[in-house]
Structure formats: structure tokens, C-alpha cells
Amino acid sequence: MIFSDSYYRKQAEDLVQACGVSGPPVDVVAIAAKMGIEIMELSLPSWFFGVLMRVEGDPYIVLNKTMPDHRKRFTIGHELAHYVLHNEAFAYMKNCKREHFHREADIFAAELCMPTFLVAREAEAWFNDYRFLAKMFGVGETAMVRKLQEIGLLREGHFDCVS
């Protein structure tokens, strides 16, 4: 079943709240650990970001350790999304006809790494400085600009603050 983008954001926000996250950066590794998911980092080809898999019933995230930290964090969030949103349909890895799973996981991952309630609070304190906020949240600058635009703190196509 496909839900709205706000549904996937709410699922991520609920996870952030349940894990007691009160400030940035969101520790996605700790969240995975709380969920019983071990993260294994391996040197892999540059096109490979990560994958959620089960070995003897236990969930693991395999992560390309050659990626920059902000990419690793988002990838962990993306794979956690598959676990939270698509756990019952875990065979998605064998069936490429479910492309919407990845879009849903990206929406969830962005909210997990940059929870709206935290971004809004910190953006107010730091005058919407997307560069500073990106470092604070451990995400790329482009991702932070998109988040600030999404929540109405930056105009579309501009990196300046809206008064």
C-alpha cells in the first residue's frame, strides 16, 4: 500500500521520538542498534551505497565504508526505512518492480536525519544558515537546503532567508 509523503515523515518522526533524540545530529547508528540491526561497513564499489539483509533471520545493514559520513548516515536511514516500512515485503530486494519503496525510504531517511521539529528549532536559532545546519545535522548542504525549502524557511531556488 502506498501512503502520502507526510505518512512516511511521521513514521520517521515517531522513531526519532521513541529513541529519545533531543538534538542534532540524529545518531542513526544508535537507532539501528536499538532496533537490533547491526551495521557492517565494507569496502565496496563506488556505485554501491548499502543494503538491508537478513542472515539467519537477523537484520543487518551492509554499508559502503568508502562513502562520506553524510552519505553513510542517509544510507543507514534509507535502509532503516525499508526495515520499518517494508519489513513484511522484505523480498523487495528480489523484485525491482517496487521502485516506490526507494522513494518512500528516501523520504523517511531525510526526515530521520533532519527531523522537522529539530531543523525548525535550530534554523531559528542559527538564522537559517544552511551550511552551519548541514554540519550540525551531519548531512550534505543540498539536503539541508531542500529540507529548509520543504518546511518553508528558504524560498525555492534561493538560498537566502525568507523574512
ZIWOCOR-V987128 format. One record per pair of residues at least 4 apart in sequence whose ideal C-beta (glycine too) atoms are under 7 Angstrom apart, sorted by the first residue. I is the first residue (numbers start at 1). J is the second residue. D is the distance in Angstrom with one decimal. If there is no record, write none. Layout:
i->I j->J d->D
i->I j->J d->D
This chain:
i->2 j->100 d->5.9
i->3 j->7 d->3.6
i->3 j->8 d->6.7
i->5 j->9 d->6.3
i->5 j->107 d->5.3
i->6 j->10 d->6.1
i->7 j->11 d->6.6
i->8 j->12 d->6.8
i->8 j->85 d->6.9
i->8 j->104 d->5.2
i->8 j->107 d->4.3
i->8 j->108 d->4.8
i->9 j->13 d->6.2
i->9 j->107 d->6.3
i->9 j->111 d->4.3
i->10 j->14 d->6.2
i->11 j->15 d->6.7
i->11 j->84 d->6.0
i->11 j->85 d->6.5
i->11 j->108 d->6.1
i->12 j->16 d->6.4
i->12 j->108 d->4.6
i->12 j->111 d->3.7
i->12 j->112 d->4.3
i->13 j->17 d->6.2
i->13 j->111 d->6.1
i->13 j->115 d->5.8
i->14 j->18 d->6.1
i->15 j->19 d->6.3
i->15 j->31 d->6.6
i->15 j->84 d->6.6
i->15 j->112 d->6.6
i->16 j->21 d->4.6
i->16 j->26 d->6.2
i->16 j->112 d->6.4
i->16 j->115 d->4.9
i->19 j->31 d->5.1
i->19 j->34 d->5.8
i->21 j->26 d->5.3
i->23 j->118 d->6.7
i->24 j->118 d->5.6
i->24 j->122 d->6.4
i->24 j->136 d->5.0
i->24 j->137 d->4.5
i->25 j->136 d->6.9
i->25 j->137 d->5.2
i->25 j->138 d->3.9
i->26 j->112 d->6.3
i->26 j->113 d->5.8
i->26 j->115 d->6.6
i->27 j->31 d->6.5
i->28 j->32 d->6.4
i->28 j->73 d->5.4
i->28 j->76 d->4.4
i->28 j->77 d->5.4
i->28 j->80 d->6.8
i->28 j->112 d->6.5
i->28 j->113 d->6.7
i->29 j->33 d->6.5
i->29 j->39 d->6.1
i->29 j->76 d->6.7
i->30 j->34 d->6.4
i->31 j->35 d->6.5
i->31 j->80 d->6.6
i->32 j->37 d->4.3
i->32 j->39 d->5.7
i->32 j->61 d->6.4
i->32 j->76 d->6.2
i->32 j->80 d->6.1
i->35 j->83 d->6.8
i->36 j->59 d->6.8
i->37 j->59 d->4.6
i->37 j->60 d->6.7
i->37 j->61 d->5.9
i->37 j->83 d->6.4
i->38 j->60 d->5.2
i->39 j->61 d->4.8
i->39 j->63 d->5.8
i->39 j->76 d->6.5
i->40 j->60 d->5.9
i->40 j->62 d->5.3
i->40 j->63 d->6.9
i->41 j->63 d->4.9
i->41 j->65 d->3.6
i->42 j->62 d->6.2
i->42 j->64 d->7.0
i->42 j->65 d->6.2
i->43 j->65 d->5.9
i->43 j->66 d->5.9
i->44 j->48 d->4.3
i->44 j->64 d->4.3
i->46 j->66 d->6.8
i->48 j->64 d->5.2
i->49 j->64 d->5.8
i->49 j->67 d->6.6
i->49 j->71 d->6.9
i->49 j->75 d->4.6
i->50 j->61 d->5.9
i->50 j->62 d->6.1
i->50 j->63 d->4.5
i->50 j->64 d->6.4
i->50 j->75 d->4.1
i->50 j->79 d->5.4
i->51 j->62 d->5.1
i->51 j->79 d->6.9
i->52 j->59 d->6.6
i->52 j->61 d->5.6
i->52 j->79 d->4.3
i->52 j->82 d->4.8
i->52 j->83 d->5.8
i->53 j->60 d->5.5
i->53 j->62 d->6.3
i->54 j->58 d->6.4
i->54 j->59 d->5.6
i->54 j->90 d->6.9
i->55 j->60 d->6.0
i->59 j->83 d->6.1
i->61 j->76 d->6.0
i->61 j->79 d->4.5
i->63 j->72 d->5.8
i->63 j->75 d->6.0
i->63 j->76 d->6.7
i->67 j->71 d->4.1
i->67 j->72 d->5.2
i->67 j->75 d->7.0
i->69 j->73 d->6.4
i->69 j->138 d->6.5
i->70 j->74 d->6.6
i->70 j->138 d->5.8
i->70 j->139 d->5.1
i->70 j->140 d->4.9
i->71 j->75 d->6.1
i->72 j->76 d->6.3
i->73 j->77 d->6.5
i->73 j->113 d->5.6
i->73 j->138 d->5.4
i->73 j->139 d->6.9
i->74 j->78 d->6.2
i->74 j->109 d->5.4
i->74 j->113 d->5.9
i->74 j->139 d->6.9
i->75 j->79 d->6.4
i->76 j->80 d->6.2
i->77 j->81 d->6.5
i->77 j->108 d->6.9
i->77 j->109 d->3.2
i->77 j->112 d->4.2
i->77 j->113 d->5.2
i->78 j->105 d->4.6
i->78 j->106 d->6.3
i->78 j->109 d->4.2
i->79 j->83 d->6.7
i->80 j->84 d->6.2
i->80 j->112 d->6.7
i->81 j->85 d->5.4
i->81 j->104 d->6.7
i->81 j->105 d->3.7
i->81 j->108 d->3.5
i->81 j->109 d->5.5
i->82 j->86 d->4.8
i->82 j->101 d->6.7
i->82 j->105 d->5.4
i->83 j->87 d->5.5
i->85 j->104 d->5.8
i->85 j->105 d->6.8
i->85 j->108 d->6.4
i->86 j->90 d->6.8
i->86 j->92 d->5.7
i->86 j->101 d->5.4
i->91 j->95 d->5.9
i->92 j->98 d->4.9
i->92 j->101 d->5.1
i->99 j->103 d->7.0
i->100 j->104 d->6.0
i->101 j->105 d->6.2
i->102 j->106 d->6.4
i->103 j->107 d->6.7
i->104 j->108 d->6.4
i->105 j->109 d->6.0
i->106 j->110 d->6.4
i->107 j->111 d->6.7
i->108 j->112 d->6.1
i->109 j->113 d->6.2
i->110 j->114 d->6.0
i->110 j->143 d->6.7
i->110 j->147 d->6.7
i->111 j->115 d->6.1
i->111 j->116 d->6.8
i->113 j->137 d->6.5
i->113 j->139 d->5.4
i->114 j->119 d->5.1
i->114 j->137 d->5.3
i->114 j->139 d->6.0
i->114 j->143 d->7.0
i->114 j->144 d->6.9
i->114 j->147 d->4.7
i->115 j->119 d->6.7
i->116 j->120 d->6.0
i->116 j->151 d->5.7
i->117 j->121 d->6.5
i->118 j->122 d->6.1
i->119 j->123 d->5.7
i->119 j->133 d->6.9
i->119 j->147 d->5.6
i->119 j->151 d->6.6
i->120 j->124 d->6.6
i->120 j->151 d->6.1
i->121 j->125 d->6.7
i->122 j->126 d->5.8
i->122 j->133 d->5.9
i->122 j->136 d->6.2
i->123 j->128 d->4.9
i->123 j->133 d->6.2
i->123 j->148 d->6.3
i->123 j->153 d->5.3
i->126 j->132 d->5.3
i->126 j->133 d->6.1
i->127 j->161 d->6.5
i->128 j->148 d->6.1
i->128 j->153 d->5.2
i->128 j->154 d->6.3
i->128 j->161 d->4.3
i->129 j->133 d->6.1
i->130 j->134 d->6.0
i->130 j->141 d->6.1
i->130 j->144 d->4.7
i->130 j->145 d->5.1
i->130 j->148 d->5.8
i->130 j->154 d->7.0
i->130 j->159 d->6.3
i->131 j->135 d->6.9
i->131 j->141 d->5.8
i->132 j->136 d->6.2
i->133 j->137 d->6.1
i->133 j->144 d->5.1
i->134 j->139 d->5.4
i->134 j->140 d->6.2
i->134 j->141 d->4.5
i->134 j->144 d->4.0
i->137 j->144 d->6.7
i->139 j->143 d->4.5
i->139 j->144 d->5.6
i->141 j->145 d->6.3
i->142 j->146 d->6.5
i->143 j->147 d->6.4
i->144 j->148 d->6.3
i->145 j->149 d->6.3
i->145 j->154 d->6.3
i->145 j->159 d->6.1
i->146 j->150 d->6.1
i->147 j->151 d->6.5
i->148 j->153 d->4.4
i->148 j->154 d->4.2
i->149 j->154 d->4.9
i->149 j->156 d->5.6
i->153 j->162 d->6.5
i->154 j->158 d->6.5
i->154 j->159 d->6.4
i->154 j->161 d->6.8
i->154 j->162 d->6.5
i->155 j->162 d->5.4
